[in-house]
Amino acid sequence: MAQYDIVVVGGGHNGLVAAAYLAKAGKQVIVLEAKPFFGGGVVTRELTVPGFKHDQHSMSHIMLQANPLIVNDELGLKSKFGLKYNFPKRPFVSIFEDGSSISMFTDPAANVAEIARFSAEDAQAYAEVSALGAKLLPMLTAGMFVPPAPFGATFAMLDQSLEGRVMLDILQRSAWDLVSDRFKNEKVRMHFLKLLSENLAAPFERGTGIGLLFFVAAIERYGCGAAVGGSGELSRALADCIKSHGGEIRCDTPVTKLIVSGGRATGVRTADNEEIMARDAVIGAIHPHLLGRFIDGLDTGVVQRAERVQQAAYSAFAVHAALNEPLRFKSDENVDDGYVVELHSGGMEDFLRKFDDMKYGHLPKKPLIGASSPSVADTTRVPEGKATFYAFSYAPYELADGGAAAWDRIKEQHQQHIIDEIGLFCHNLDADNIIAVHSDSPLDLERSSPSFQRGDIHGCAPYLNQFAAHRPTPDLGNYTVPGVERMYLVGPFLHPGGGVFGAGRGTAIRMFDDLGMDFDKVIS
């Protein structure tokens, strides 16, 4: 029976972050990952042919750049373990059927000038959004990488100042509310609504409006980080950090149960019935829907509320390809260096109706697609002269005809449909350019990680009732599990939300406090 100070269940990037801080503090740490590789949603793999590195899930690290983990290099990921980032000049682009395009840059003045090509009034509105976002960004980021403050206290605090009341108002509005109120040009509206819907929330969902200020301010302040060598380089650097401090990472080791003794987490049991004990604590990337299966004897109410956590309104269908040359887009301006290129078929009514289609389990005839050649920003990912292709298309998890299981039947057909639709916006996405293709349906995404229930790669929906200390539920929102001492949670379904945030830092801080350790001393 093996014994460690800290046992971590799940080798996603959030678990690796928490493990790395504890290993640096001198704790004997082991990370147990069910898959043959670690990284979870932050992995880079040769999905098509050897030599082509594809980011299977996340491809951009925006908010991670605001995390003290990176800003202050607290774990030495950059200075000691080789993590490097490129920052594309043109992080986001929208291309419309008539060939017109809108680019988003990291320079606020450039963004104002870009919007002015479509509407002088909207350009002025954008300048105001940019200024307000920059003003509120410190308030937004201050609480993102630490344990969340109590939900009620947070709202009461916001209500005490003009800036806080402005943010409180925005927090309760939808993306449609914010965008349609500020911008009048249809293409400008679609440009921002598509960007905000990348959070897997439809434009009319309440509580999504803050994304407009959040994304604009974050992109202009921090840029869109593209890890050199692929997104998985973040996970690799974290693993190297853990190992350098004496920690272990064991793959192909699925955990089936938490061992609880005297109301305290004391270890785990693996699928092959091995018991691995924890002297101090257990950290688990356990989705709330699975909590009751993993931990016996929990309060019924805690389990029921966890099982009712809402997943995103829709999922995604991802297509990866190895190409002989980078994509060349049909556009009024050269946007081939765009890191994420959103492709718009039809007008605003068509755009909005596509979300309705997915709500009822139907695939839009003209899908909502973002496409790019990520290797344009990082040529180390491909053989010389070659390129990678990535498409992220929204899709319902449950299909009206056959449910989720039907994805296995229609997957190849839909893959080709996505490629054909993107081909309408490109000069060179054809058989001569495509070397090999790999795709992941919403069902495949769920299979790829227990954190991606119903194909939600962000863990759970970004609704206001699942925000901050109430994400995913009030019971679990402070990274702990009621009734089980020294059991801590990590994952995209916790504060601050899905995506590459390095959110395990908050879990680590909570654990340092409970274990009587000085977090500031370790990071200094």
C-alpha positions as CSV (number, residue, x, y, z in Angstrom):
1,M,0.0,0.0,0.0
2,A,1.7,3.2,-1.2
3,Q,1.5,6.4,0.8
4,Y,2.0,10.0,-0.1
5,D,1.2,13.4,1.5
6,I,-1.1,14.5,-1.4
7,V,-2.9,12.3,-3.9
8,V,-4.3,14.0,-6.9
9,V,-7.0,12.4,-9.0
10,G,-6.9,13.6,-12.6
11,G,-4.0,15.0,-14.6
12,G,-5.7,17.9,-16.2
13,H,-3.9,21.3,-16.1
14,N,-5.9,22.5,-13.1
15,G,-4.9,19.4,-11.0
16,L,-1.3,19.8,-12.2
17,V,-1.2,23.4,-11.1
18,A,-2.4,22.6,-7.6
19,A,0.0,19.6,-7.4
20,A,2.9,21.8,-8.5
21,Y,2.4,24.4,-5.8
22,L,2.2,21.7,-3.1
23,A,5.2,19.8,-4.5
24,K,7.2,23.1,-4.4
25,A,6.2,23.5,-0.8
26,G,7.8,20.1,0.0
27,K,4.8,17.8,0.0
28,Q,5.2,14.3,-1.4
29,V,2.7,14.4,-4.3
30,I,1.4,11.8,-6.7
31,V,-0.9,12.6,-9.7
32,L,-3.1,9.7,-11.0
33,E,-4.4,10.0,-14.5
34,A,-6.7,7.5,-16.2
35,K,-5.6,8.2,-19.7
36,P,-2.2,7.2,-21.2
37,F,-1.3,10.9,-21.2
38,F,-1.8,13.8,-18.8
39,G,-3.1,17.3,-19.6
40,G,-6.8,16.8,-19.9
41,G,-8.1,19.7,-22.1
42,V,-4.6,21.1,-22.4
43,V,-2.9,18.6,-24.6
44,T,-1.0,18.6,-27.9
45,R,-1.1,15.4,-29.9
46,E,-0.2,14.0,-33.3
47,L,-3.8,13.3,-34.2
48,T,-3.4,13.0,-37.9
49,V,0.1,12.0,-39.1
50,P,3.5,12.1,-37.4
51,G,5.2,15.5,-37.2
52,F,1.9,17.5,-37.1
53,K,1.1,18.7,-33.5
54,H,-2.6,19.4,-32.9
55,D,-4.2,21.1,-29.9
56,Q,-7.0,18.6,-29.3
57,H,-9.0,21.0,-27.1
58,S,-7.8,24.4,-26.0
59,M,-5.6,26.3,-28.4
60,S,-5.3,29.8,-26.8
61,H,-4.3,30.8,-23.3
62,I,-5.8,34.3,-22.8
63,M,-6.7,34.6,-19.1
64,L,-3.8,32.4,-18.0
65,Q,-1.6,35.4,-18.9
66,A,-3.3,37.4,-16.0
67,N,-2.6,34.6,-13.5
68,P,0.3,35.3,-11.0
69,L,1.3,31.8,-11.9
70,I,2.5,33.3,-15.2
71,V,2.8,37.0,-14.5
72,N,5.2,36.3,-11.6
73,D,6.4,33.0,-12.8
74,E,5.6,31.5,-9.4
75,L,6.5,28.0,-10.3
76,G,9.3,28.8,-12.7
77,L,7.4,27.4,-15.7
78,K,9.0,30.0,-18.0
79,S,12.4,30.5,-16.4
80,K,13.1,26.9,-15.4
81,F,10.9,24.6,-17.4
82,G,10.9,26.2,-20.9
83,L,7.3,27.4,-21.3
84,K,7.1,30.1,-24.0
85,Y,4.3,32.0,-25.7
86,N,3.8,33.7,-29.0
87,F,1.1,36.4,-29.2
88,P,-0.6,36.6,-32.6
89,K,-1.1,40.2,-33.8
90,R,-4.6,39.3,-35.0
91,P,-6.2,37.0,-32.3
92,F,-9.7,37.0,-33.8
93,V,-11.2,37.6,-37.2
94,S,-14.7,37.5,-38.6
95,I,-15.2,36.8,-42.4
96,F,-18.6,37.3,-44.0
97,E,-20.1,35.7,-47.1
98,D,-19.4,38.8,-49.2
99,G,-15.7,38.6,-48.3
100,S,-15.7,41.5,-45.9
101,S,-13.8,41.0,-42.6
102,I,-13.4,42.4,-39.2
103,S,-10.2,41.8,-37.3
104,M,-9.6,42.2,-33.6
105,F,-6.1,43.3,-32.5
106,T,-4.3,43.7,-29.2
107,D,-4.1,47.5,-29.9
108,P,-7.2,49.4,-28.8
109,A,-6.6,52.1,-31.4
110,A,-6.3,49.5,-34.2
111,N,-9.6,48.0,-33.1
112,V,-11.4,51.4,-33.2
113,A,-10.1,52.0,-36.7
114,E,-11.2,48.5,-37.8
115,I,-14.8,49.0,-36.5
116,A,-14.8,52.4,-38.1
117,R,-14.6,50.8,-41.5
118,F,-18.1,49.6,-40.9
119,S,-19.6,52.3,-38.6
120,A,-18.2,55.5,-37.1
121,E,-20.9,55.3,-34.4
122,D,-19.9,51.8,-33.5
123,A,-16.3,52.7,-33.5
124,Q,-17.0,55.3,-30.8
125,A,-19.1,52.7,-28.9
126,Y,-16.2,50.3,-29.1
127,A,-13.8,52.9,-27.7
128,E,-16.1,53.3,-24.7
129,V,-16.4,49.5,-24.3
130,S,-12.6,49.2,-24.4
131,A,-12.1,52.0,-21.8
132,L,-14.7,50.6,-19.5
133,G,-13.3,47.1,-19.8
134,A,-9.8,48.3,-19.1
135,K,-11.2,50.1,-16.0
136,L,-13.0,47.0,-14.7
137,L,-10.4,44.4,-15.6
138,P,-8.4,44.7,-12.4
139,M,-11.7,44.2,-10.4
140,L,-12.5,41.2,-12.6
141,T,-9.1,39.5,-12.3
142,A,-8.4,40.3,-8.6
143,G,-10.6,37.4,-7.4
144,M,-10.1,35.0,-10.3
145,F,-7.0,33.1,-9.1
146,V,-7.8,32.8,-5.4
147,P,-10.7,31.1,-3.6
148,P,-13.9,33.0,-4.3
149,A,-15.4,35.3,-1.8
150,P,-18.9,34.5,-0.5
151,F,-21.6,35.0,-3.2
152,G,-23.8,37.4,-1.2
153,A,-20.9,39.4,0.2
154,T,-19.5,39.8,-3.4
155,F,-22.7,41.3,-4.6
156,A,-23.1,43.5,-1.5
157,M,-19.6,44.8,-2.0
158,L,-20.3,45.6,-5.7
159,D,-23.4,47.5,-4.7
160,Q,-21.3,49.9,-2.6
161,S,-19.6,51.8,-5.5
162,L,-20.6,53.2,-8.9
163,E,-18.1,51.0,-10.7
164,G,-19.4,48.0,-8.7
165,R,-23.0,48.8,-9.5
166,V,-22.1,49.1,-13.2
167,M,-20.5,45.6,-13.1
168,L,-23.4,44.2,-11.1
169,D,-25.8,45.4,-13.7
170,I,-23.7,43.9,-16.6
171,L,-23.3,40.6,-14.7
172,Q,-27.1,40.1,-14.9
173,R,-27.4,40.8,-18.6
174,S,-27.0,38.7,-21.7
175,A,-24.4,39.0,-24.4
176,W,-27.3,40.1,-26.7
177,D,-28.2,42.9,-24.3
178,L,-24.7,44.3,-24.2
179,V,-23.9,43.9,-27.8
180,S,-27.2,45.1,-29.3
181,D,-27.4,48.0,-27.0
182,R,-23.9,49.3,-27.9
183,F,-23.5,48.4,-31.6
184,K,-25.9,49.0,-34.5
185,N,-24.1,47.6,-37.5
186,E,-25.2,44.0,-38.1
187,K,-21.7,42.7,-39.0
188,V,-20.2,44.3,-35.9
189,R,-22.9,42.8,-33.8
190,M,-22.3,39.3,-35.3
191,H,-18.5,39.7,-34.9
192,F,-18.8,40.2,-31.1
193,L,-21.7,37.8,-30.5
194,K,-19.8,34.9,-32.2
195,L,-16.7,35.7,-30.1
196,L,-18.8,35.6,-26.9
197,S,-20.6,32.4,-27.9
198,E,-17.2,30.6,-27.8
199,N,-18.0,30.2,-24.1
200,L,-20.7,27.7,-25.2
201,A,-23.5,30.0,-24.1
202,A,-26.2,31.2,-26.5
203,P,-26.4,35.1,-26.9
204,F,-29.7,35.4,-25.0
205,E,-28.5,33.6,-21.9
206,R,-28.6,35.9,-18.9
207,G,-25.4,36.4,-17.1
208,T,-23.2,36.2,-20.2
209,G,-23.0,40.0,-20.9
210,I,-19.9,40.5,-18.8
211,G,-18.0,38.5,-21.5
212,L,-18.0,41.5,-23.8
213,L,-16.0,43.7,-21.4
214,F,-14.0,40.7,-20.2
215,F,-12.8,39.5,-23.5
216,V,-12.2,42.9,-25.1
217,A,-10.1,44.0,-22.0
218,A,-8.3,40.7,-21.7
219,I,-7.3,40.5,-25.3
220,E,-6.1,44.2,-25.4
221,R,-4.2,43.8,-22.1
222,Y,-2.8,40.3,-22.4
223,G,-3.1,39.2,-25.9
224,C,-4.0,35.6,-27.0
225,G,-1.2,33.3,-25.8
226,A,-0.2,30.5,-28.2
227,A,2.2,28.2,-26.4
228,V,5.3,27.5,-28.5
229,G,5.1,23.8,-29.4
230,G,1.4,23.5,-28.7
231,S,-1.1,24.1,-25.9
232,G,0.1,20.9,-24.2
233,E,3.5,22.6,-23.4
234,L,1.8,24.2,-20.4
235,S,0.9,20.7,-19.0
236,R,4.4,19.5,-19.9
237,A,6.0,22.3,-18.0
238,L,3.8,21.7,-15.0
239,A,4.6,18.0,-15.0
240,D,8.3,18.8,-15.1
241,C,7.9,21.2,-12.2
242,I,6.2,18.5,-10.1
243,K,8.8,15.9,-10.9
244,S,11.7,18.4,-10.2
245,H,10.3,18.7,-6.6
246,G,10.1,14.9,-6.1
247,G,6.5,14.4,-7.2
248,E,5.2,11.6,-9.4
249,I,2.8,11.4,-12.3
250,R,1.3,8.0,-13.1
251,C,-0.9,7.6,-16.2
252,D,-3.1,4.6,-17.1
253,T,-4.3,4.7,-13.5
254,P,-8.1,5.3,-13.3
255,V,-9.4,5.9,-9.8
256,T,-12.8,4.5,-8.8
257,K,-13.4,5.5,-5.2
258,L,-12.3,7.9,-2.5
259,I,-11.3,6.2,0.8
260,V,-12.9,8.0,3.7
261,S,-12.0,7.2,7.3
262,G,-13.5,9.1,10.3
263,G,-15.0,11.7,8.0
264,R,-11.7,12.5,6.4
265,A,-10.3,11.7,2.9
266,T,-7.4,9.3,3.5
267,G,-6.7,7.9,0.1
268,V,-8.1,6.4,-3.1
269,R,-8.8,3.0,-4.7
270,T,-7.8,2.4,-8.3
271,A,-9.6,0.3,-10.9
272,D,-7.1,-2.6,-10.3
273,N,-8.0,-2.4,-6.6
274,E,-4.7,-0.7,-5.5
275,E,-5.1,1.6,-2.4
276,I,-2.9,4.7,-2.5
277,M,-3.1,6.6,0.8
278,A,-2.8,10.3,1.5
279,R,-1.4,11.6,4.8
280,D,-2.6,15.2,4.3
281,A,-5.2,15.4,1.6
282,V,-6.8,14.2,-1.7
283,I,-7.4,16.5,-4.6
284,G,-10.0,15.4,-7.2
285,A,-11.0,16.6,-10.6
286,I,-14.4,15.1,-10.1
287,H,-17.3,16.5,-12.0
288,P,-20.3,17.3,-9.8
289,H,-22.5,14.9,-11.8
290,L,-20.1,12.1,-10.8
291,L,-19.5,13.1,-7.2
292,G,-22.0,10.6,-5.6
293,R,-20.5,7.7,-7.6
294,F,-17.0,8.5,-6.5
295,I,-17.6,9.3,-2.8
296,D,-19.9,7.1,-0.7
297,G,-22.0,8.4,2.2
298,L,-22.4,12.0,1.1
299,D,-25.4,14.1,2.2
300,T,-28.3,13.4,-0.2
301,G,-28.9,17.1,-0.8
302,V,-25.3,17.8,-1.7
303,V,-25.4,15.0,-4.3
304,Q,-28.7,16.0,-5.7
305,R,-27.7,19.6,-6.1
306,A,-24.4,18.5,-7.8
307,E,-26.3,16.2,-10.2
308,R,-28.5,19.2,-11.2
309,V,-25.6,21.3,-12.3
310,Q,-26.4,22.7,-15.7
311,Q,-24.2,21.9,-18.7
312,A,-23.7,24.3,-21.6
313,A,-26.5,25.0,-24.0
314,Y,-24.6,23.2,-26.8
315,S,-21.3,21.3,-27.4
316,A,-18.8,21.3,-30.3
317,F,-17.7,19.3,-33.2
318,A,-13.9,19.7,-33.8
319,V,-12.0,18.9,-36.9
320,H,-8.2,18.7,-37.1
321,A,-6.2,18.3,-40.3
322,A,-2.6,18.1,-41.5
323,L,-2.2,20.4,-44.6
324,N,0.4,20.8,-47.3
325,E,0.1,24.6,-46.9
326,P,-1.6,27.1,-44.6
327,L,-5.2,28.2,-45.3
328,R,-5.7,31.2,-47.6
329,F,-9.0,32.9,-46.8
330,K,-11.2,34.7,-49.3
331,S,-11.3,38.2,-47.7
332,D,-11.2,41.9,-48.5
333,E,-8.0,42.1,-46.4
334,N,-5.2,39.6,-45.8
335,V,-6.3,37.9,-42.6
336,D,-4.4,34.6,-43.1
337,D,-2.5,35.3,-39.9
338,G,-5.7,35.3,-37.9
339,Y,-5.4,32.9,-35.0
340,V,-9.1,32.2,-34.8
341,V,-11.2,33.0,-37.9
342,E,-15.0,33.1,-37.4
343,L,-16.9,32.3,-40.6
344,H,-20.4,33.9,-41.0
345,S,-23.0,32.5,-43.3
346,G,-26.1,34.6,-43.7
347,G,-27.3,37.6,-41.6
348,M,-28.2,38.2,-38.0
349,E,-31.5,36.3,-38.2
350,D,-29.7,33.3,-39.6
351,F,-27.1,33.6,-37.0
352,L,-29.6,33.6,-34.1
353,R,-31.8,30.9,-35.5
354,K,-28.8,28.5,-35.6
355,F,-28.8,28.5,-31.8
356,D,-32.5,27.7,-31.8
357,D,-31.8,24.7,-34.1
358,M,-29.2,23.3,-31.7
359,K,-31.6,23.8,-28.8
360,Y,-34.0,21.3,-30.4
361,G,-31.2,18.9,-31.4
362,H,-30.9,19.9,-35.0
363,L,-27.7,20.7,-36.9
364,P,-27.8,24.0,-38.7
365,K,-27.5,23.7,-42.5
366,K,-24.9,26.4,-42.3
367,P,-22.9,25.7,-39.1
368,L,-21.4,28.2,-36.7
369,I,-17.7,27.7,-37.4
370,G,-14.4,29.1,-36.3
371,A,-11.3,27.9,-38.3
372,S,-7.6,28.5,-38.4
373,S,-4.1,27.3,-39.2
374,P,-2.6,27.4,-35.7
375,S,0.8,26.6,-37.1
376,V,0.9,30.1,-38.7
377,A,1.6,31.5,-35.2
378,D,4.0,28.7,-34.4
379,T,5.9,26.9,-37.1
380,T,7.5,24.5,-34.6
381,R,4.3,22.4,-34.7
382,V,4.7,21.2,-38.3
383,P,7.3,20.1,-40.8
384,E,8.8,22.9,-42.8
385,G,6.3,24.5,-45.2
386,K,3.3,22.4,-43.9
387,A,0.4,23.5,-41.7
388,T,-2.2,22.4,-39.2
389,F,-5.9,23.1,-39.6
390,Y,-8.4,23.4,-36.8
391,A,-12.2,23.9,-36.9
392,F,-14.4,24.4,-33.9
393,S,-18.1,24.1,-34.9
394,Y,-21.0,24.3,-32.5
395,A,-23.3,21.3,-32.3
396,P,-25.9,19.8,-30.0
397,Y,-24.9,17.0,-27.7
398,E,-28.3,15.3,-28.1
399,L,-29.4,14.9,-31.7
400,A,-33.1,15.0,-32.5
401,D,-32.7,11.9,-34.5
402,G,-31.1,9.3,-32.4
403,G,-29.7,11.2,-29.4
404,A,-26.0,11.4,-28.5
405,A,-25.4,7.9,-29.8
406,A,-26.2,9.0,-33.3
407,W,-23.0,10.9,-33.5
408,D,-21.1,7.7,-34.1
409,R,-23.3,7.1,-37.2
410,I,-23.1,10.6,-38.8
411,K,-19.6,11.7,-37.6
412,E,-17.8,11.2,-40.9
413,Q,-20.6,12.8,-42.9
414,H,-20.7,15.8,-40.7
415,Q,-16.9,16.1,-40.7
416,Q,-17.0,16.4,-44.5
417,H,-19.8,18.9,-44.3
418,I,-17.7,21.1,-42.0
419,I,-14.7,21.0,-44.4
420,D,-17.0,21.8,-47.4
421,E,-18.5,24.8,-45.6
422,I,-15.1,26.1,-44.6
423,G,-13.9,25.5,-48.2
424,L,-16.4,28.2,-49.3
425,F,-14.4,30.8,-47.4
426,C,-10.9,29.5,-48.5
427,H,-9.0,29.3,-51.7
428,N,-7.2,26.1,-50.9
429,L,-9.1,23.8,-48.5
430,D,-9.3,20.9,-51.0
431,A,-8.2,17.3,-51.5
432,D,-4.8,18.5,-52.8
433,N,-4.1,20.4,-49.6
434,I,-5.5,18.0,-47.0
435,I,-3.1,15.2,-46.0
436,A,-5.1,13.6,-43.1
437,V,-8.1,14.4,-40.9
438,H,-9.2,13.7,-37.3
439,S,-12.5,14.8,-35.8
440,D,-14.1,14.8,-32.4
441,S,-17.9,14.8,-32.0
442,P,-19.7,16.0,-28.8
443,L,-19.9,12.4,-27.8
444,D,-16.1,12.0,-28.4
445,L,-15.5,15.1,-26.3
446,E,-17.4,13.5,-23.4
447,R,-15.5,10.3,-23.8
448,S,-12.2,12.2,-23.8
449,S,-12.6,13.4,-20.2
450,P,-15.0,12.9,-17.3
451,S,-14.8,16.7,-16.8
452,F,-16.6,17.2,-20.2
453,Q,-20.0,15.8,-19.3
454,R,-22.4,16.2,-22.2
455,G,-19.5,17.4,-24.3
456,D,-19.2,20.6,-22.3
457,I,-15.4,21.3,-22.5
458,H,-15.8,24.2,-20.1
459,G,-17.0,21.9,-17.3
460,C,-20.5,23.4,-16.8
461,A,-22.5,26.3,-18.1
462,P,-21.3,29.9,-17.3
463,Y,-24.6,31.0,-16.0
464,L,-25.0,33.5,-13.1
465,N,-26.4,30.9,-10.8
466,Q,-23.1,28.9,-11.4
467,F,-20.8,31.9,-10.9
468,A,-17.9,32.5,-8.4
469,A,-18.6,30.8,-5.0
470,H,-21.7,29.2,-6.5
471,R,-19.8,27.4,-9.2
472,P,-20.8,24.7,-9.6
473,T,-23.0,24.7,-6.5
474,P,-23.0,26.7,-3.2
475,D,-22.0,23.4,-1.5
476,L,-18.9,22.8,-3.7
477,G,-17.9,26.4,-4.7
478,N,-15.0,26.8,-2.2
479,Y,-13.2,23.7,-3.6
480,T,-14.3,21.5,-0.7
481,V,-16.8,18.7,-0.2
482,P,-19.2,18.9,2.8
483,G,-18.8,16.1,5.2
484,V,-15.4,15.0,3.9
485,E,-12.5,16.8,5.5
486,R,-9.3,17.2,3.5
487,M,-11.0,16.5,0.2
488,Y,-10.5,19.2,-2.4
489,L,-11.8,19.8,-5.9
490,V,-10.2,21.1,-9.0
491,G,-11.5,21.4,-12.6
492,P,-13.1,23.7,-15.2
493,F,-16.5,23.3,-13.4
494,L,-15.2,25.4,-10.5
495,H,-14.3,29.1,-10.0
496,P,-13.2,31.0,-12.1
497,G,-14.7,28.9,-14.9
498,G,-13.9,26.8,-17.9
499,G,-10.9,27.5,-20.1
500,V,-7.2,27.7,-19.5
501,F,-7.1,29.8,-16.3
502,G,-4.6,27.9,-14.2
503,A,-7.5,27.7,-11.7
504,G,-5.7,25.1,-9.6
505,R,-4.0,28.0,-7.9
506,G,-7.2,28.8,-5.9
507,T,-7.4,25.2,-4.8
508,A,-3.8,25.3,-3.7
509,I,-4.3,28.5,-1.7
510,R,-7.3,27.0,0.1
511,M,-5.2,23.9,0.9
512,F,-2.2,25.9,2.2
513,D,-4.5,27.7,4.6
514,D,-6.0,24.4,5.9
515,L,-2.7,22.7,6.2
516,G,-1.1,25.6,8.1
517,M,1.4,26.5,5.3
518,D,2.5,29.9,4.1
519,F,1.6,30.3,0.4
520,D,3.4,33.6,0.1
521,K,6.7,32.1,1.4
522,V,6.5,29.3,-1.2
523,I,5.9,31.5,-4.2
524,S,8.6,34.0,-3.1
